[in-house]
């Protein structure tokens, strides 16, 4: 809601100074941009209630404002704001309160709001699209042996680009890769339940990574010809979940990017990341839900709070 009007010179000066204060304290770019935007909405609300400064703003007014946020529509998609977005508004109010205290403003209100329950996924769990590119780049030197590096590329292709769960990747067989129709067959989804649509699309780039692995890498693993699994270990047996996790750890380490390493990325984080990226790039939530193999939209909606800060402006 960055374009909401605020007419009070007092509020406008505070908005500007609040943003400068965030910059001075080396807050992240997203905070410096989004927190003043949320504060602008608070000031817009106060002006609508007849306030042109903070002198008579009480905790009760702040609570009423939050009740209003809880019912107002998302300006882009309709429906109410997600719990994640509501928590961001709370964060803005709490940062503002800290700013007032640090600048010796006379306090007439507090922010005593209960944090809304959200999914356990946080922004730290999501790789940026540039960071994902770094992972793919790191597979060029993630192992001393080329056969492992080619397998690492194919692993990323199914875990990130196809958004597969750990068990779905483990259970893939060679015959599940349909090169002609550019899709992968998923035998079992979450909790071994059948997906509504068991076919996941895959583009030419990622198909080529898998094909390169099948032709030039997989045959080099001992007795691999005796196993139907797509991904085999050094003994030619089906790779299990821990082996996938170990290879991801090696890929992450190979990036030598401390930001990526500090995120402590797991296999499922890749799935979280591609879901978020698809939504950010405009794919309808229904399509993302089908891609992920969710049985309901509710499961997919946990990712929307990562784009709420942009969507409700």
N, C-alpha and C positions, 0 to 999 in steps of 0.2 A: 504493500500500500504506500509506495514511496511518493506518489503524487497527491496524497491527501493534503488539503489546504490547512495551513497553520498561519493565523494572522497576527497573533500576539508577538510583538517584538521581543518580549521577555522570553517566550518559548523558543523563538527562532535563534536567539543568542545562546540559549542553553543547549539547543540541538547542535549548534556549531561547535561550542566549547566541549560538549560531551564527546563528539566524534574526535576532536583534536586530543582529548584526554586519552581515548582508546589508542590512538596512534602513538602518543607519547609513552604509553605503558606497553608498547610492542604487542598489542593484541593481534590476533590473526586477521588476515584480509577479510574473511567472511564476517567476523565479528564487527570490524570497523565499518563494513558496508551495511550489515543487516540490523545491528542493534539500534542505531539511530532511526532506521526505517520503522522499527517497532515502536520506538519512543514517539515518533511523529504521530502514529495512530493514537497513542495515549493522549497526546496533547490535543489532537483533533477532537477526541471524545470529551476532554475537559472543556474545550471551548464550546462544544455543543451543550454542555451543562452550565454554561455561563461563567466559566473560570478563565481568567487571562493571565494568571500567575499561580504559584504554588501555595500561596499564603493560607488558603482555606481548604486545601485538599486533605482529606482524612483517609484513614485506613479503610473505612466503610466505602468511600468512593472508589478506591482502588479495587476492592472486592467486587463492587458493582460493575466496574469496567471489565474485570475478568469474566464475570457472568455473561456480559455482552459478547465478549470474544468467543465464549463457549457455544454461543448460539448463532453467531454471524456466519454467512455463507462464504465458502472458498470462492474467490472472485474468478478463478479460471475454470475449475472443474465442477463447481457446484458442491452441494453437501456442506457439512460442517468442517471446521479445521481439525486436522488430526491431533492426537495427543502430543505427538512430537513437536508440531508447530506451536501448540499452546505452551509447551514447556519453553520454547524459544522466546515467546513473549514474556514469560515469567523471568527468564534469564535477563532479558533486557531491563525489566523493572528492577531487578535486584542489583544489576550493574549500575543502574541509574541512582539507586539509593546509596550505593557505595561511593559513587561520584559526588553526591551531595554532601555526604559525611566528610569526605576527604577535602572538600572545598568549604567546609564550615557553614553550610547552609543550615538555617534553623529548620529542624525536622518537624513536620506536622502529620506525617503518616508513616506507616510501615508496610512491608510486603510480606504478608503471612498467608501464603497460598500453598496448597498441597500439590506436590508434583504429580502430574498425571502419569498413570501407568502406561508404559510403552513396551514394545518388543525389545528384547535384550540387544538387538543389533544397534551399534552406534556408528557414528561417522568414521571412527577409527578403524572399523571393520571393513570399510569399503576402500578399495583401491581406486585411484583415478585412472582415466583411460590412458594417460601418459605412463603411469606406473605399470599398467598391464603391458604396454608396449616394451617397457624395460625388462619385464619378465621374459617375454618372447625373445628379446635380444640376448638376454643372459643365457638362453639355451645354446648359444653358440660356443659357450665355454663353461657350461655347468658340470662337465665331466671330462676327464682326460680321453675317454674312449668315445669315438663318433657314434657307435651304436647306441650308447646311453643318451647322447645329446639328441639324436633323432627321436628316440623314444620320449625324451622330455618334451620335445616340441609337440608330439602327438598327444601326450598327456594334457598339456595346456589346451590343446585344441578341443578336447572333449569336456574338460572340467570348466574352462572359462567360456570358450566360444559356443559350446553346446549347453552350458549350464547344468551339467549332469551332477547328480549326487554321488557321493563316494561309492555306495554299493552299486549304483547304475554303471559306473565306470568299471568297477571290478568285474561285473557280470557280462560285460561286452564280449561277444565272440567275433571272429573274423567275418562270419556270414552276416553279421548285423550291420555292417557298413555297406550301404547301397550307393555305389558310385554313380550308377546310371541315373537314379532319381534324386541324387544329392540329399540323402537323409540317413539317419541312423535309427535302427530299431531298438527301443528300450524294453527289455523283457519285463522287468518289475520296477515299480516306482517306490515311493515312500512306504515303509512297513510292508514291503513285498506286495503292495496292491498294484493292480494293472492301471496304467495311465489311460485316461479317456482317449487320447490320441497317442499311441506308442511311438510315433515317428517324429524325430526332431530334425529340422532342416539344418544343413551345413553348407557353407559356401565353398567355392572353388579353392580359395587359399588354404583353408583348414583341411579340406579333402586331400590336397596335395601333400600337406604335412603328414597326414595319416598314411597316404599311399607311399611316401618316401620311407616312412618307418617300416611298413609292411614289406616292401621290396628290398630295402638296403640295410635294414637294421635287425628286424625280427629274426630272419634266418640265421643270424650270427649267434643267437642265444642257444645254448646247448639243448638239444632234443625239442626245440620249439615246434618242429613239424609234427610232433605227437600230441600237441595241445591245441584245442580249438579256441582258446582265449585270445582276444585281441592283444592284450598286454601280458607279456610273460616276463618272469624274472630271470636271473642269470642261470638258473637251473632248468629253464624251459617250462616252468610251471606257471599257473595263473598268478599274476600279481595280486596281492591282497592290500587292504586299506592302508596298513602301516607302511608298505613300500611306496605307495603313492604319496603319502605324507612325507616320507623321508626324501623323495625326489623333489617335492615342492620346496622343502627346507633348503635343499642344495641349490635350487634355482634362485630362491630369494637371496641366499648368501652370495651367490655369484653376481648379483646386481651391484654389490658393494655400495648400495644406496641405504644410508642409515635410516632415512624416513620409512622406506619400505620394510627394512629389517625390524624396526621398532614396532611396526603394526602387528607383528607376530601372526602372519597370515596363515590360516588353515585352509584345507581343501574346500570347506563350505564357504569361506570368504570369497572365493572365486565366483561361486554361484550367486552370492549376495551382490557382488560387484557387477556382473553382467546384467542382472535384473535391474539394478539401479541405472546402469548406462543405457539400457534399452528404453526405460521410461524417460530418462533425460533427453534421449534422442527422438522422442515423440511417438514411440510405438504404443498403441492403445493398450491399456492395462489388461484387457481381455486376451490380447495376443500374447502378452508377456506371461500371463497366467497359464495359457496353453503350452507355451514354450517350456516353462518350468515344470509342467506336469502337475500343477496344483489342482485340487478337486473343487476349490471354491475361490472366488475373488478375494475373500477375506484374508487368505494366506498370502496373497500377492500384495495387498494393501500395506503390509508392514514396510515396504520399500518406498512408499510414496512420501514419507516424511522427510526423506533426503532431498526432495525437490520442492517441498512446501514453501521454503523460504523464498524461492523464485516465483512459485505459482500464485501466491496470495498477495502479490504486490500490485 
